[in-house]
Amino acid sequence: MALSRNSLVGGTYNLMGGTSDDARSRMLADLRELAELGLDFLGVQEFKHADWAYWEALHEAEAILGMRGIPVRSNSYGCHLVTFIRERRLRVVQQRHETHLWFHALNRVRVRVDRPAGAVIIDLVNVHLSPAAGDLRTIEAKRLKLTRGPGHRVVAFGDFNARGEDDPIPPLNGHDPEQAADKLNTEAAAALRINGLLDVGAHRGDRTPTVGHASDTTLPLRVDRFHSDLHPDTFAGHTVLSPMGSDHCGVLIEFALDRDAW
């Protein structure tokens, strides 16, 4: 995807972080690769135990990316969420995070974005929905409706932990059908659409799976996505990155800032 400074360019990546020396080295190598992209914002999930040693790993990541990292602790497994912001492009206005009643957490950063026709306020909503409870996942997706409101737009992204609505069902290839049904369930994805958060990848015609490349035990599904209440005319680009060290692929998005649909 060719990047333009008339665009807002972001990414999401489930880092699959860890605490061993090998996991840390791999994680930082992935961040160095992402740093080459010059993103305006980057949402990271599973920055595991980033709060150890007084957030040392987080600050090392900030130095690698050249971005400010805004963390929220996860309720489960130390899988913290961090949204990185390039402050020369975006100005942080508010932090509106949530942890109560989320399996992991909701990392929500309100930013001001300058565009040719005037500045706009966007809530960058970094999420990691429940991994193994479809009912809870759907409730979490419905709660994202509460991020919408007057005076700002919403860009939600992260690991939604289940198939995108209308995405193809992959061959099960020996997977237990009852266990697979949870990940194939699209109720959460439908709830996002019903509540006005459109699937950017689907609108761009890109339904490339983001998991399943690293293990035969994982179905190839598009679980890492961007959803937004912006007009589809602003959706200028969508790319699933080649695999790095995680069991997820990163996803890049581009929103055109010079279009009238804002």
C-alpha positions as CSV (number, residue, x, y, z in Angstrom):
1,M,0.0,0.0,0.0
2,A,1.6,3.3,-1.1
3,L,1.4,5.8,1.8
4,S,0.3,9.4,1.3
5,R,0.6,12.3,3.7
6,N,-3.0,13.2,2.6
7,S,-3.9,10.1,4.5
8,L,-4.3,8.8,8.0
9,V,-2.3,5.5,8.1
10,G,-2.6,3.0,10.9
11,G,-1.9,-0.6,11.8
12,T,-3.0,-3.3,14.2
13,Y,-0.9,-6.3,15.3
14,N,-1.4,-9.0,17.9
15,L,2.2,-9.1,19.0
16,M,2.0,-12.5,20.8
17,G,4.5,-11.1,23.3
18,G,6.3,-13.1,25.9
19,T,8.6,-12.9,28.9
20,S,11.5,-15.1,27.8
21,D,14.6,-13.6,26.3
22,D,13.8,-15.3,22.9
23,A,10.2,-14.0,23.0
24,R,11.3,-10.4,23.8
25,S,13.9,-10.5,21.0
26,R,11.4,-11.7,18.5
27,M,8.8,-9.1,19.7
28,L,11.3,-6.2,19.3
29,A,12.4,-7.5,15.9
30,D,8.7,-7.3,14.8
31,L,8.4,-3.8,16.1
32,R,11.6,-2.8,14.2
33,E,10.0,-4.1,11.0
34,L,6.8,-2.1,11.7
35,A,8.8,1.0,12.4
36,E,9.9,1.0,8.8
37,L,6.3,1.7,7.7
38,G,6.1,5.2,9.3
39,L,2.5,4.7,10.6
40,D,0.5,7.5,12.2
41,F,-0.9,5.0,14.8
42,L,-0.4,1.4,15.7
43,G,-2.6,-0.8,18.0
44,V,-0.9,-3.7,19.6
45,Q,-2.5,-6.5,21.5
46,E,-0.8,-9.2,23.7
47,F,2.0,-6.9,24.7
48,K,2.5,-9.5,27.4
49,H,3.7,-8.2,30.8
50,A,4.8,-4.9,29.3
51,D,4.4,-3.5,32.8
52,W,7.2,-5.6,34.2
53,A,10.4,-3.7,35.2
54,Y,8.5,-0.4,35.4
55,W,7.2,-0.7,31.7
56,E,10.8,-1.1,30.4
57,A,9.6,-3.1,27.3
58,L,7.0,-0.4,26.5
59,H,9.6,2.4,26.6
60,E,12.0,0.3,24.5
61,A,9.1,-0.1,21.9
62,E,8.5,3.6,21.9
63,A,12.2,4.2,21.1
64,I,12.1,1.7,18.2
65,L,8.9,3.1,16.7
66,G,9.5,6.7,17.4
67,M,6.0,6.9,18.8
68,R,4.3,7.5,22.1
69,G,2.8,4.4,23.6
70,I,-0.4,4.5,25.6
71,P,-1.0,1.3,27.5
72,V,-4.0,-0.3,29.3
73,R,-3.6,-3.4,31.5
74,S,-5.5,-6.5,30.4
75,N,-7.7,-8.3,32.9
76,S,-6.4,-11.6,31.7
77,Y,-3.0,-13.3,31.2
78,G,-1.0,-10.0,31.2
79,C,-2.1,-9.5,27.5
80,H,-1.9,-5.7,27.7
81,L,-3.1,-3.4,24.9
82,V,-0.9,-0.5,23.7
83,T,-1.8,2.2,21.2
84,F,1.2,4.0,19.7
85,I,0.7,7.5,18.4
86,R,3.0,9.6,16.2
87,E,2.5,12.9,17.9
88,R,3.8,15.1,15.1
89,R,0.8,13.8,13.1
90,L,-1.9,13.3,15.8
91,R,-2.6,15.2,19.0
92,V,-3.9,13.2,21.9
93,V,-7.0,14.9,23.3
94,Q,-8.3,12.3,25.8
95,Q,-7.8,8.8,27.1
96,R,-11.1,7.0,27.7
97,H,-10.1,3.4,28.5
98,E,-12.3,0.7,30.0
99,T,-11.4,-2.5,31.9
100,H,-14.6,-3.3,33.8
101,L,-16.6,-6.2,32.2
102,W,-14.0,-6.7,29.4
103,F,-12.2,-10.0,29.1
104,H,-9.0,-8.1,28.3
105,A,-9.7,-4.3,28.1
106,L,-10.6,-1.5,25.8
107,N,-7.8,1.0,24.9
108,R,-9.5,4.2,23.7
109,V,-7.5,7.2,22.7
110,R,-9.1,10.4,21.3
111,V,-7.0,12.3,18.9
112,R,-7.2,15.4,16.8
113,V,-6.3,14.9,13.1
114,D,-5.6,17.8,10.8
115,R,-7.0,17.6,7.3
116,P,-7.3,20.0,4.4
117,A,-10.9,21.0,5.2
118,G,-10.3,21.3,8.9
119,A,-9.4,19.2,11.9
120,V,-11.5,16.2,12.9
121,I,-11.7,14.3,16.2
122,I,-11.3,10.5,16.0
123,D,-11.5,7.9,18.8
124,L,-8.9,5.2,18.1
125,V,-10.3,2.1,19.8
126,N,-7.9,-0.8,20.3
127,V,-9.7,-4.0,21.3
128,H,-9.0,-7.7,22.0
129,L,-12.3,-9.5,22.3
130,S,-12.9,-12.7,24.3
131,P,-10.9,-15.6,22.9
132,A,-13.2,-18.5,23.8
133,A,-16.6,-17.3,24.8
134,G,-18.8,-16.3,21.8
135,D,-21.6,-14.9,24.0
136,L,-19.2,-12.6,25.8
137,R,-17.5,-11.7,22.6
138,T,-20.8,-10.6,21.1
139,I,-21.6,-8.5,24.3
140,E,-18.2,-6.8,24.0
141,A,-18.9,-6.1,20.3
142,K,-22.2,-4.6,21.1
143,R,-20.6,-2.4,23.8
144,L,-18.5,-0.8,21.1
145,K,-21.6,1.1,20.1
146,L,-21.0,3.2,23.2
147,T,-17.8,4.6,21.7
148,R,-19.9,6.4,19.0
149,G,-21.4,9.8,19.6
150,P,-21.6,13.4,18.3
151,G,-18.5,15.4,17.7
152,H,-16.1,12.5,16.8
153,R,-15.6,9.5,14.5
154,V,-14.6,6.0,15.5
155,V,-11.9,3.7,14.2
156,A,-11.9,0.4,16.0
157,F,-9.3,-2.2,15.4
158,G,-7.6,-5.2,16.9
159,D,-8.1,-8.9,17.4
160,F,-11.8,-9.7,17.2
161,N,-11.1,-13.4,17.8
162,A,-13.6,-14.7,15.3
163,R,-14.5,-14.8,11.6
164,G,-15.5,-11.6,9.8
165,E,-19.1,-11.4,8.7
166,D,-19.7,-13.1,5.3
167,D,-16.0,-14.3,5.2
168,P,-15.7,-17.7,3.6
169,I,-15.8,-20.7,5.9
170,P,-12.4,-22.6,5.6
171,P,-12.2,-26.4,5.4
172,L,-12.1,-27.8,8.9
173,N,-9.4,-30.3,8.1
174,G,-9.8,-32.4,11.2
175,H,-10.8,-29.6,13.6
176,D,-13.6,-30.5,16.0
177,P,-16.8,-28.9,14.5
178,E,-18.1,-27.9,17.9
179,Q,-14.9,-26.1,18.9
180,A,-14.6,-24.6,15.5
181,A,-18.1,-23.2,15.6
182,D,-17.1,-20.6,18.3
183,K,-14.4,-19.1,16.0
184,L,-16.7,-19.3,12.9
185,N,-19.6,-17.5,14.7
186,T,-20.1,-14.1,13.2
187,E,-22.6,-12.7,15.7
188,A,-20.0,-10.3,17.1
189,A,-19.1,-9.1,13.6
190,A,-22.7,-8.6,12.7
191,A,-23.2,-6.5,15.9
192,L,-20.5,-4.2,14.9
193,R,-22.2,-3.6,11.5
194,I,-25.6,-3.1,13.0
195,N,-24.2,-0.5,15.3
196,G,-22.6,1.4,12.5
197,L,-19.0,0.2,12.6
198,L,-18.3,-1.0,9.0
199,D,-15.7,-3.7,8.2
200,V,-13.1,-1.8,6.3
201,G,-11.4,-4.8,4.8
202,A,-14.6,-6.3,3.5
203,H,-15.5,-2.9,1.9
204,R,-12.1,-2.9,0.2
205,G,-12.6,-6.5,-1.0
206,D,-9.7,-7.9,1.1
207,R,-10.7,-10.9,3.2
208,T,-7.2,-12.3,3.6
209,P,-6.9,-14.5,6.7
210,T,-4.7,-13.1,9.5
211,V,-4.3,-16.3,11.5
212,G,-3.7,-19.9,10.6
213,H,-0.3,-19.5,8.9
214,A,1.7,-20.5,12.0
215,S,-0.1,-23.7,13.1
216,D,-2.4,-26.4,11.6
217,T,-4.4,-26.2,14.9
218,T,-5.6,-22.7,14.0
219,L,-8.3,-22.1,11.4
220,P,-7.3,-19.6,8.7
221,L,-9.6,-16.7,9.6
222,R,-9.6,-12.9,9.3
223,V,-9.8,-12.1,13.0
224,D,-7.6,-8.9,12.9
225,R,-9.7,-6.1,11.5
226,F,-10.6,-2.5,11.3
227,H,-14.2,-1.3,11.8
228,S,-15.2,2.4,11.5
229,D,-18.2,4.7,11.3
230,L,-16.3,6.8,8.7
231,H,-17.9,6.9,5.2
232,P,-16.6,4.1,2.9
233,D,-15.4,6.8,0.4
234,T,-12.6,7.6,2.9
235,F,-11.4,3.9,2.9
236,A,-8.3,4.4,0.7
237,G,-6.3,1.2,1.4
238,H,-6.2,-2.1,3.3
239,T,-3.3,-4.5,3.4
240,V,-2.7,-7.7,5.4
241,L,1.1,-7.9,6.0
242,S,3.2,-11.0,5.4
243,P,3.7,-13.1,8.6
244,M,6.4,-11.9,11.0
245,G,7.1,-13.6,14.3
246,S,3.6,-13.7,15.7
247,D,0.8,-16.2,15.0
248,H,-1.2,-13.2,13.7
249,C,-0.5,-11.1,10.7
250,G,-0.5,-7.3,11.0
251,V,-3.1,-5.2,9.1
252,L,-2.6,-1.7,7.7
253,I,-5.3,0.8,6.9
254,E,-5.4,4.1,5.0
255,F,-8.1,6.7,5.3
256,A,-8.0,9.6,2.7
257,L,-8.0,12.9,4.5
258,D,-8.8,15.0,1.4
259,R,-12.1,13.5,0.5
260,D,-15.4,15.3,1.1
261,A,-17.1,12.3,2.8
262,W,-15.7,13.3,6.2
